[in-house]
Amino acid sequence: MAAKARRLIREGIDPQVQRDQLRQEQERLRLEHEETLRREAATGTLDELFEWHIQRLKANGRMYWREVERGYKANIRPVVGGTTKARDVTEEGVVQILARLKDRDALVYANRVRSYLHAAFEAGRRHDLDPNRLDTVRFYIAHNPVANVPRPQKNEKPCDRTLDRHEIRTLWRLLVVSRMSYATQSMIKLALLTGQRIKEILGMRWDEIDMDQRIWILPNSRTKPRREHTVPLTPTAMIIIKRMQRYPDTDIYLFPKLGDRHAPMALSSVSRAINRLCSTTEALAKFTPRDIRRTVKTLMGDLGISKETRDRIQNHALNDVSTRHYDRYDYLKEKRTALEAWDRHLMGMLRAQGRPSNIVSFTKPATK
């Protein structure tokens, strides 16, 4: 050691200074290693990314969080693994997820899964930059691995299925003789009468309904445009709603999930029920629950109801300057007049089939 020190001195180097520098470098490397381990332990996994993302959707009143959760558990997690660090998911991993769905010929659904992935990674990227974050997890996502992966179904066609008058009569008749639950029957009928979004009807709560004023008030947290929406309730709709008071477990939701009164009925349950119903007859081609809303808007237009009124009934986004900033009129009178005209027209279609228009004649009795 003395000989080494003498050599350093001959070279003009202070051995004590060199020793101090070496110790400082070793300490720096030790701290860097500890920071790497700490950061690695705090880096969020794919499970943590989607759990945080889904909770964020729920907190913001996004009703489609269940679809995101199901899509993750069924089609994303099994391919890349939930314990994989979110930052380590690659473009190749995204391609593998979508390829599995493409092999099942589920191209449209593959588009949905791709959008779930893209939104989750974008949210995770912004998460680390949020000064208001409260959790300790960081995702350290440098770029969105979905951004450069094309959609599996490039020319996805917009839905255009509408039911004609004969199909509506057939549907109403089949609802009564089917094995479908009374709650599901009533939900479909209410969708035909109001033209509202299916998920908003499924989440319908008693505290949103004013029986005296005959209105349904959806809070902004439950509507797609994020603004409060008032729906006038027609005489036939009121009959359905009053009868739902006699249905079991409906003290919170009008259409509760089977076995869980604290949750609304799932859209997938309604879709399966409609598919079974369509399979019983050739007079009713396959349709989805969302097609009902389009059908109502189309036939209301045929009835002579203006597009502006129909847009307001269905709470479509109106983005002109006047509507967004100045017009605070609720159009309740115009919406009620239009919906009651649609109610009479719908009941008239059913009378044309040789059946009474009274809604009670079309429903099974509901008992506790």
Buried (B, 14 or more C-beta within 10 A) or exposed (E): EEEEBEEBEEEEEEBEEEEEEEEEEEEEEEEEEEEEEEEEEEBBBBBBBBBBBBEBBBEEBBBBBBBBBEBBEEBBBEBBBBEBBBBBBEBEBBBEBBEBBBEEEBBBBBBBBBBBBBBBBBBBBEBEEEEEEEEEBBBBBEEBBBEEBEBBBEEEEEEEEBBEBEBBBBBBBBBEEBEBBBBBBBBBBBBBBBBBBBBBBBBBBBEBBEEEEBBBBBBEEBBBEEEBBBBBBBEBBBBBBEBBEEBEBBEEBBBBBEEEBEBBBBBEBBBEBBEEBBEEEEEBEEBBBBBBBBBBBBBBEEBEBEEEBBBBBBBBEEEEEEBEEEEEEEBBEBBBEBBBBBBBBBBEBBEEEEBEBEBEEBBBEBEE
